[in-house]
Amino acid sequence: MDTDLLPACYRTDAERIALVAASHERLFGRPLVARSDDPLLALWRAPLAIVAHGPGEDPCFFFANRAALAAFETDAESIRRMPSRLSAGPQDRTARAAALARVAREGFIDDYTGVRVSTRGQRFRIEAARLWNLLDEQGRCHGQAAAFAPPDAQAAPRD
């Protein structure tokens, strides 16, 4: 697959995915990606790893850009079936849940550090990640998103 091309499954969810960039700009006061005629493609090609999940008790990811898919060693169709809690190992899920609860209360954070695990079991550290609520213009929450520097595939987490 040409990693420069946006997967077709994302085009069917364009409005919700556009909230990733729009909410980031509203909450952080700066754009997540450069303005573009095609914001989905801008998110897809961004150098930061960007993921988003819906609301609910055990939400699945609905978006991961190419940098995030590489970090999690998966593809767009597979990650859309993956509960986002599985992005952290069992030992890291409590800290992840606490950070997401903080985001739910505060709207966003820009200081999250944690360890994630790829679908192949490779652990990697994310540092100074931004996490935010996906809010529409009426203030309704449609999930949460995160952006972080993609890990060096050869680096082991420093625990």
C-alpha positions as a Python dict, from the first residue, in 0.01 Angstrom:
ca = {
    (1, 'M'): (0, 0, 0),
    (2, 'D'): (121, 351, -80),
    (3, 'T'): (150, 507, 267),
    (4, 'D'): (102, 853, 116),
    (5, 'L'): (-260, 770, 25),
    (6, 'L'): (-535, 815, 280),
    (7, 'P'): (-710, 482, 346),
    (8, 'A'): (-1062, 477, 205),
    (9, 'C'): (-1211, 380, 542),
    (10, 'Y'): (-1122, 726, 673),
    (11, 'R'): (-1314, 909, 401),
    (12, 'T'): (-1640, 760, 533),
    (13, 'D'): (-1571, 917, 875),
    (14, 'A'): (-1440, 1250, 747),
    (15, 'E'): (-1651, 1477, 967),
    (16, 'R'): (-1553, 1308, 1292),
    (17, 'I'): (-1185, 1288, 1190),
    (18, 'A'): (-1190, 1660, 1105),
    (19, 'L'): (-1279, 1722, 1472),
    (20, 'V'): (-931, 1597, 1563),
    (21, 'A'): (-767, 1903, 1407),
    (22, 'A'): (-1050, 2149, 1481),
    (23, 'S'): (-1069, 2055, 1851),
    (24, 'H'): (-692, 2073, 1888),
    (25, 'E'): (-687, 2425, 1749),
    (26, 'R'): (-976, 2539, 1970),
    (27, 'L'): (-829, 2390, 2288),
    (28, 'F'): (-457, 2451, 2239),
    (29, 'G'): (-489, 2776, 2043),
    (30, 'R'): (-267, 2651, 1761),
    (31, 'P'): (-313, 2421, 1464),
    (32, 'L'): (-221, 2054, 1485),
    (33, 'V'): (-142, 2042, 1113),
    (34, 'A'): (-99, 2303, 843),
    (35, 'R'): (-423, 2432, 698),
    (36, 'S'): (-513, 2242, 385),
    (37, 'D'): (-785, 2196, 127),
    (38, 'D'): (-787, 1834, 246),
    (39, 'P'): (-761, 1830, 628),
    (40, 'L'): (-786, 1451, 641),
    (41, 'L'): (-485, 1414, 415),
    (42, 'A'): (-296, 1672, 625),
    (43, 'L'): (-368, 1467, 939),
    (44, 'W'): (-270, 1146, 761),
    (45, 'R'): (65, 1287, 645),
    (46, 'A'): (151, 1470, 970),
    (47, 'P'): (492, 1388, 1117),
    (48, 'L'): (341, 1347, 1465),
    (49, 'A'): (166, 1022, 1549),
    (50, 'I'): (-204, 1110, 1585),
    (51, 'V'): (-477, 878, 1717),
    (52, 'A'): (-840, 926, 1814),
    (53, 'H'): (-1106, 712, 1978),
    (54, 'G'): (-1477, 760, 2024),
    (55, 'P'): (-1669, 808, 2348),
    (56, 'G'): (-1797, 528, 2567),
    (57, 'E'): (-1681, 272, 2820),
    (58, 'D'): (-1438, 82, 2597),
    (59, 'P'): (-1397, 290, 2280),
    (60, 'C'): (-1220, 175, 1966),
    (61, 'F'): (-987, 393, 1768),
    (62, 'F'): (-1153, 554, 1469),
    (63, 'F'): (-840, 725, 1338),
    (64, 'A'): (-465, 669, 1339),
    (65, 'N'): (-242, 845, 1091),
    (66, 'R'): (44, 675, 909),
    (67, 'A'): (299, 764, 1181),
    (68, 'A'): (72, 612, 1449),
    (69, 'L'): (2, 302, 1240),
    (70, 'A'): (377, 250, 1203),
    (71, 'A'): (429, 288, 1578),
    (72, 'F'): (150, 43, 1658),
    (73, 'E'): (258, -189, 1374),
    (74, 'T'): (-88, -223, 1224),
    (75, 'D'): (-312, -96, 943),
    (76, 'A'): (-610, 139, 932),
    (77, 'E'): (-878, -130, 910),
    (78, 'S'): (-733, -327, 1202),
    (79, 'I'): (-684, -31, 1435),
    (80, 'R'): (-1046, 74, 1382),
    (81, 'R'): (-1150, -256, 1546),
    (82, 'M'): (-903, -217, 1834),
    (83, 'P'): (-1019, -90, 2174),
    (84, 'S'): (-787, 199, 2256),
    (85, 'R'): (-711, 54, 2603),
    (86, 'L'): (-510, -217, 2422),
    (87, 'S'): (-262, 49, 2310),
    (88, 'A'): (-115, 18, 2661),
    (89, 'G'): (4, -300, 2825),
    (90, 'P'): (-190, -434, 3126),
    (91, 'Q'): (62, -279, 3367),
    (92, 'D'): (18, 68, 3206),
    (93, 'R'): (-360, 83, 3167),
    (94, 'T'): (-436, 237, 3507),
    (95, 'A'): (-204, 532, 3438),
    (96, 'R'): (-352, 567, 3089),
    (97, 'A'): (-706, 570, 3228),
    (98, 'A'): (-608, 833, 3487),
    (99, 'A'): (-466, 1058, 3214),
    (100, 'L'): (-781, 1022, 3003),
    (101, 'A'): (-996, 1103, 3307),
    (102, 'R'): (-786, 1415, 3361),
    (103, 'V'): (-844, 1512, 2998),
    (104, 'A'): (-1218, 1455, 3040),
    (105, 'R'): (-1216, 1701, 3335),
    (106, 'E'): (-970, 1960, 3206),
    (107, 'G'): (-1030, 1943, 2830),
    (108, 'F'): (-668, 1881, 2733),
    (109, 'I'): (-319, 1811, 2865),
    (110, 'D'): (21, 1852, 2702),
    (111, 'D'): (245, 1667, 2946),
    (112, 'Y'): (152, 1299, 2918),
    (113, 'T'): (429, 1042, 2932),
    (114, 'G'): (366, 670, 2918),
    (115, 'V'): (451, 338, 2760),
    (116, 'R'): (250, 193, 2474),
    (117, 'V'): (260, -145, 2307),
    (118, 'S'): (231, -226, 1939),
    (119, 'T'): (9, -500, 1804),
    (120, 'R'): (324, -714, 1779),
    (121, 'G'): (413, -661, 2145),
    (122, 'Q'): (685, -398, 2096),
    (123, 'R'): (682, -151, 2388),
    (124, 'F'): (764, 214, 2321),
    (125, 'R'): (765, 531, 2528),
    (126, 'I'): (573, 845, 2441),
    (127, 'E'): (673, 1171, 2607),
    (128, 'A'): (516, 1516, 2627),
    (129, 'A'): (213, 1387, 2440),
    (130, 'R'): (-87, 1612, 2388),
    (131, 'L'): (-427, 1460, 2472),
    (132, 'W'): (-755, 1641, 2418),
    (133, 'N'): (-1130, 1601, 2403),
    (134, 'L'): (-1292, 1602, 2060),
    (135, 'L'): (-1547, 1879, 2092),
    (136, 'D'): (-1781, 2001, 1823),
    (137, 'E'): (-1874, 2368, 1794),
    (138, 'Q'): (-2163, 2315, 2039),
    (139, 'G'): (-1925, 2169, 2298),
    (140, 'R'): (-2045, 1808, 2265),
    (141, 'C'): (-1772, 1551, 2321),
    (142, 'H'): (-1714, 1292, 2045),
    (143, 'G'): (-1414, 1116, 2201),
    (144, 'Q'): (-1051, 1196, 2268),
    (145, 'A'): (-733, 1228, 2065),
    (146, 'A'): (-359, 1219, 2123),
    (147, 'A'): (-54, 1342, 1935),
    (148, 'F'): (302, 1241, 2011),
    (149, 'A'): (642, 1218, 1848),
    (150, 'P'): (666, 879, 1679),
    (151, 'P'): (903, 644, 1859),
    (152, 'D'): (1235, 538, 1721),
    (153, 'A'): (1158, 182, 1613),
    (154, 'Q'): (1491, 63, 1754),
    (155, 'A'): (1466, 230, 2096),
    (156, 'A'): (1350, 33, 2398),
    (157, 'P'): (1142, 213, 2660),
    (158, 'R'): (1339, 357, 2950),
    (159, 'D'): (1156, 225, 3255),
}
